Amino acid sequence: MTNWHSIWLQPSAADLERLQATVDRLSARLHTQRFIPHLTLVEDMERSAEDLADVLDTHFAGETAFSAPVTGIHGLPQFFRSLYAGFAPAGRLKALKATAVDAFGTGSVETFMPHISLAYGVTEEQRQTVLAKLEQDFSGHPIRFDAIAVVNSAQSIPIEDWKIVHTLKLA
């Protein structure tokens, strides 16, 4: 395990099950890698899991679970943003991002683009074959978030090696 970590906002069990089924289905259809669906608050920090867990527990203690609606399904040319469910950078999501930027000393609220990826490395052509169904399944539907995690993950770590190492449940 490396000392590279990210901070993920995690969907509740019911939403995670639904999102994971979508990731798995898309992975089989599009021949892409499987991963745990999540919303990244801070990515790619070269700090120990213990240090990050302490910061997380201190700065996010007392935060409560909440829901946010999916605003649409999108895709960009970037590998990790090639197919995702987007959220408005507002309300609790924006507030948690601001807390994360202050607590961990990295990132930007101004450029925050909250999303949960549904597939990585999807081409524009592949995206078009699944977009309408994903829009129907997710757009406007709320996702409940009930935990924040320290994850051994970074763009430099193979996706299959990503591992949740600490979780803080939201009240």
N, C-alpha and C positions, 0 to 999 in steps of 0.2 A: 504494500500500500504506500502511496506517495503522500507528501505533505500538501498537496493541492486539494482545495475544498471549495465548495459552493454552498450557498444558502438557498434552500427550496421552500416554497410555500406548498403544502400538500393538500390535495383534495380529500374530502371525507371518504370513508370506506365505500359508500354506495356510488359516489361520483367516480372514485378511483376505479372501481370495478368496471363501470361503463366506459371510462376513458381507456383503461387497459385493454378491454375487449376491442375497442376501435383501433388502438395501436397494433394489436396482434393481427387483426383482420387486414389492416393496411400493409403490415409487414409481409404477410403471406401473399397478398395480391401484387404488391409493388416490389417485392424482393428487397425490402429495407430492413434495417436492424430494429430489434425490439428494445424498449427501454421503459422505465417507470415514468408515467406522465406526472408532470410537476410544473410549477410556475417559479422561475428563477428570480430571486430577489437580488442576489450578489453572486457573481461568477468568478471562478479561477483565482482564488486567493492562495498564496503560498504561505500558509500558517497551519499550526497544528490543530487537530480536531479538538483537543482539550481546551486550547485557548479560545477557539471559536465557540465551543459549547458554553464556556463561561460567559462570553460576551452575549450570546444568544439568550441564555437564561436570565441574565441581569437586565438586558434592555427590552426584552419582550415578555417578561413576567406580567401576568394580569391581562394580556391581550385576549380577546374573545374570538370565537369562531364567527364566521360571517359568510354571506353568499354574494356573488357578483355574476351578472349575466354575460354570456358570450355575445360579443357584438358582431361577430362574423368569422368566417373561415377565410384565411389568407395564405399567401405563399410568397416568398422572396427568393432571390437567387442563392442566398447564403445557406450552406448545408444545414445548420441547426435551426433555420427559420423557413425551411422550404414548404412546410405545410403545418398550419397551426390554428388553434382557436384563439381569437383575440379578445381582449377586454379593454374597456376604457381606462386610461391612466388617471383615475379619479377615486374619490372616496377612500375607503379602507385600503385598497391596493396602493394608492399613492401615499397614504400616510405610513403604511408599513415599509414601503420603499424608502421614504424619507428617514424613518427610524433606522433602517438598515444602513443607509449611506452614512448617517451620523455615527452609528455604533461600530461599524466595521471600517470606516474611513476610506471607502472606495465606492465607485459608482456615481450615477447621476440621476436625479429625479427628473430633470428636464428631458433626458433622452430615453426615459423608461418606456418600454413597449411591452406591457404585460401580456403574456400569452402562455398557452400550454401547447407544446408541439404534439402533433399527431403522427408525424413521420419525419425522418431526417433524410436528406439527400434526394428529394423528389424533384424530377424534372417538370418543366411547365406542362409538357404533354401528359405526364402521369397525373399531375394535379388536376387537370381539366377532366379526367375520367372519373374522379371521385368527389369533386367540389360540390355539385348540386346535392348529393345525398348527405354529405357532411353538414352543409348549410341547413338542410331540413332537420337533421338530427340534433344540431347544437345551437344554431343562432337564436338568440333571445332566451335560451334556457339558462337558468342559474347553476353555477358550480359552487358548492359549499367547501370552504377551506377551514380545516380544523387543527392544523399542526404546521410547525416550521421545523426544518431539519438542517443539520450539518451533513453534507454529503461529500464523500471522497469522489470528487468529479471535477473535471476540467476538460477543455478542448484537447489537451495533450494526453488525456487518459482514455484508453479504449472504452467505448460505451459499455461493453459487456463487463467491465471491471468497476463501474460506478457502484458505490455502496453507501447506504445511509448509515451514519455512525453515531448520530445523536438526534433525538426528536424531543421537541417541546410541544406538548398538547396545548391548544388554545381552549380556554374555559368556555 
